[in-house]
Amino acid sequence: MSKIEELIAELCPEGVKYKSLGEVCLPTSNVDWKKENGRYQYIDLSSVERETGTISATETISSDTAPSRAQKIVKTDDVIFGTTRPTLKRYCFIPKDYDGQICSTGYCVLRANKNVVIPSFIFHIVGASSFSNYVEVNQKGSAYPAISDIEVKRFRFPLPPLPVQQEIVRILDNFTELTAELTAELTA
């Protein structure tokens, strides 16, 4: 019996409940440019590398130079998901060095309620094929498809107890790391 199977048998023998992203995520906020006079790093849709799921390039903005889409405040461990042309799968974790910075309204910001869900678990949920299929069915428009934040947060998934989530995340993180190493080797 695997460790996950043991944890499930012990912690949720009756199975797990399904929750929506909206039920396990905390509210987020927008910047009030009328009250701000600082400088921020702006995470635009093109700032996230699809292959690596990392932030590659940002622009420094202020209240005077901020584009109209620069509105959403992000925090460490948030997961952002690109809702404009969502099948491009533009999503990433917000690392510590981007805590308190600004992202485009073209992203849905998913801030885990850490009492019920691990941020990495949300990251892997957003990367799952079931989420991609949901997005594809629920996006609107053909020339410039998009999905609303509300619709993203309606996505339902099985939510096991935290120890089970930790083990799932550990396995998926190891797999992701091995895949990246293999890709680097093949590229070289």
C-alpha positions as CSV (number, residue, x, y, z in Angstrom):
1,M,0.0,0.0,0.0
2,S,1.4,3.4,-0.9
3,K,1.7,6.3,1.5
4,I,-1.2,8.1,-0.2
5,E,-3.4,5.0,0.1
6,E,-2.5,4.7,3.8
7,L,-3.2,8.4,4.5
8,I,-6.5,8.1,2.6
9,A,-7.5,5.0,4.5
10,E,-6.7,6.6,7.8
11,L,-7.9,10.2,7.2
12,C,-10.8,9.9,4.8
13,P,-12.0,6.3,4.6
14,E,-15.4,7.6,3.4
15,G,-13.8,9.4,0.5
16,V,-13.1,13.1,0.0
17,K,-15.5,16.0,-0.6
18,Y,-15.4,18.1,-3.7
19,K,-14.8,21.8,-3.3
20,S,-14.7,24.7,-5.7
21,L,-11.6,26.9,-6.0
22,G,-13.7,29.8,-4.7
23,E,-14.5,27.8,-1.5
24,V,-10.8,27.2,-0.7
25,C,-9.4,30.6,-1.8
26,L,-9.3,33.8,0.1
27,P,-10.4,37.2,-1.3
28,T,-7.8,39.3,-3.0
29,S,-7.7,43.1,-3.6
30,N,-6.9,45.7,-6.2
31,V,-4.5,48.6,-5.9
32,D,-5.9,52.0,-5.4
33,W,-3.7,54.1,-7.7
34,K,-5.1,57.3,-6.3
35,K,-3.5,56.5,-2.9
36,E,-0.3,54.9,-4.2
37,N,2.9,56.7,-5.0
38,G,5.3,53.8,-4.9
39,R,6.9,51.8,-7.7
40,Y,5.8,48.2,-8.5
41,Q,6.8,45.3,-10.7
42,Y,4.0,44.7,-13.1
43,I,3.3,41.1,-14.1
44,D,1.6,41.3,-17.5
45,L,0.3,38.3,-19.5
46,S,3.5,38.0,-21.4
47,S,5.6,38.0,-18.1
48,V,4.8,34.4,-17.4
49,E,6.8,31.7,-19.2
50,R,4.4,28.9,-20.2
51,E,7.1,26.2,-20.4
52,T,8.5,26.8,-16.9
53,G,5.6,28.4,-15.1
54,T,7.8,31.2,-13.9
55,I,7.9,35.0,-14.1
56,S,10.5,36.0,-16.6
57,A,10.2,39.7,-17.3
58,T,8.3,42.5,-15.6
59,E,8.0,46.2,-16.1
60,T,8.4,48.8,-13.3
61,I,5.3,50.9,-13.0
62,S,3.9,53.7,-10.8
63,S,0.6,55.4,-10.5
64,D,1.6,57.7,-13.4
65,T,2.7,54.9,-15.8
66,A,0.5,51.9,-14.8
67,P,-1.5,50.5,-17.7
68,S,-5.3,50.3,-17.0
69,R,-5.0,46.5,-16.6
70,A,-2.4,46.8,-13.8
71,Q,-4.8,46.4,-10.9
72,K,-4.4,43.1,-8.9
73,I,-2.2,42.9,-5.9
74,V,-0.4,39.6,-5.5
75,K,1.2,38.0,-2.5
76,T,3.8,35.2,-2.0
77,D,2.3,31.7,-2.8
78,D,-0.6,33.1,-4.8
79,V,-1.2,31.2,-8.0
80,I,-2.1,33.3,-11.0
81,F,-3.9,31.9,-14.0
82,G,-4.2,33.8,-17.3
83,T,-7.9,34.1,-18.1
84,T,-7.3,35.7,-21.5
85,R,-6.6,33.0,-24.1
86,P,-6.7,30.6,-21.2
87,T,-5.9,27.4,-23.2
88,L,-2.3,28.8,-23.4
89,K,-2.0,27.6,-19.8
90,R,-0.2,30.7,-18.6
91,Y,0.0,30.2,-14.8
92,C,2.6,30.4,-12.0
93,F,3.4,30.7,-8.4
94,I,4.1,34.2,-7.0
95,P,7.6,33.9,-5.4
96,K,8.7,36.0,-2.4
97,D,10.4,38.7,-4.5
98,Y,7.0,39.6,-6.1
99,D,5.1,39.8,-2.8
100,G,2.9,43.0,-2.9
101,Q,3.5,43.6,-6.6
102,I,0.8,44.1,-9.3
103,C,-0.5,41.8,-11.9
104,S,-2.8,42.3,-14.9
105,T,-6.6,41.9,-14.7
106,G,-5.9,39.2,-17.3
107,Y,-5.0,36.9,-14.4
108,C,-7.2,35.3,-11.9
109,V,-5.4,35.4,-8.5
110,L,-5.9,32.3,-6.4
111,R,-4.9,32.8,-2.8
112,A,-5.0,29.6,-0.8
113,N,-6.8,29.5,2.5
114,K,-3.9,27.6,4.1
115,N,-6.1,26.1,6.8
116,V,-7.8,23.9,4.1
117,V,-5.5,23.8,1.0
118,I,-1.8,23.9,0.3
119,P,-0.9,26.6,-2.3
120,S,1.1,24.0,-4.2
121,F,-2.0,21.8,-4.4
122,I,-3.8,24.6,-6.1
123,F,-0.9,25.1,-8.5
124,H,-1.1,21.4,-9.5
125,I,-4.9,21.5,-9.8
126,V,-4.6,24.4,-12.2
127,G,-2.1,22.3,-14.2
128,A,-4.3,19.3,-14.3
129,S,-6.0,18.1,-17.5
130,S,-9.4,18.2,-15.8
131,F,-9.0,21.9,-15.2
132,S,-7.8,22.5,-18.7
133,N,-10.9,20.7,-20.0
134,Y,-13.1,22.7,-17.8
135,V,-11.6,26.0,-19.0
136,E,-11.9,25.0,-22.6
137,V,-15.6,24.2,-22.2
138,N,-16.3,27.4,-20.2
139,Q,-14.3,30.0,-22.0
140,K,-16.3,32.6,-24.1
141,G,-15.5,34.1,-27.4
142,S,-13.7,32.7,-30.4
143,A,-11.4,35.5,-31.7
144,Y,-10.2,36.4,-28.3
145,P,-11.4,33.7,-25.9
146,A,-11.5,34.4,-22.2
147,I,-12.9,32.9,-19.0
148,S,-14.1,35.0,-16.0
149,D,-12.5,34.8,-12.6
150,I,-15.9,33.8,-11.3
151,E,-16.0,30.9,-13.7
152,V,-12.4,29.8,-12.8
153,K,-13.4,29.8,-9.1
154,R,-16.4,27.5,-9.9
155,F,-14.1,24.7,-10.9
156,R,-14.7,21.7,-8.5
157,F,-12.1,19.2,-7.5
158,P,-11.6,16.5,-4.8
159,L,-10.0,18.1,-1.7
160,P,-8.3,15.6,0.6
161,P,-7.1,16.4,4.1
162,L,-3.8,18.5,4.3
163,P,-1.5,15.5,5.0
164,V,-2.8,13.8,1.8
165,Q,-2.4,17.0,-0.1
166,Q,1.2,17.3,1.2
167,E,2.0,13.8,-0.1
168,I,0.4,14.4,-3.5
169,V,2.3,17.7,-3.8
170,R,5.6,16.0,-2.8
171,I,5.1,13.3,-5.5
172,L,4.1,15.8,-8.2
173,D,6.9,18.2,-7.4
174,N,9.4,15.4,-7.7
175,F,7.9,14.4,-11.0
176,T,8.0,18.0,-12.2
177,E,11.7,18.2,-11.2
178,L,12.6,15.0,-13.0
179,T,10.7,16.1,-16.1
180,A,12.6,19.4,-16.1
181,E,15.9,17.6,-15.8
182,L,15.1,15.2,-18.6
183,T,14.0,18.1,-20.8
184,A,17.2,19.9,-20.1
185,E,19.2,16.8,-20.9
186,L,17.3,16.2,-24.2
187,T,17.8,19.9,-25.2
188,A,21.5,19.7,-24.5
